[in-house]
């Protein structure tokens, strides 16, 4: 399995565990759900520099990782007020977790689509 596919699958699983976390009602299921999320997001973060080196080049790893971390920082700053807004409108955090998980799932799917487009371009 390629690194980019593995990173995408980890991101997808992290998104699914986040989106479904509002369904976990007991302490035991929450431990399992958060452990799955931690494993997946930790693996994804570990894979990011490797994927960036594969996508661009080892010489550009510092620039590409810096740009990636900048984008990650912007999304982190924006997500907190959005989550608060969703809580204010709905009165609970269920929608907030579903939206956050959906964003991770979409991100993982976009990376997979880019991977398959890149593979198709190489064939032609």
Helices and strands as residue ranges (DSSP letters): H 3-19, G 21-23, H 27-55, G 58-60, H 61-90, H 94-123
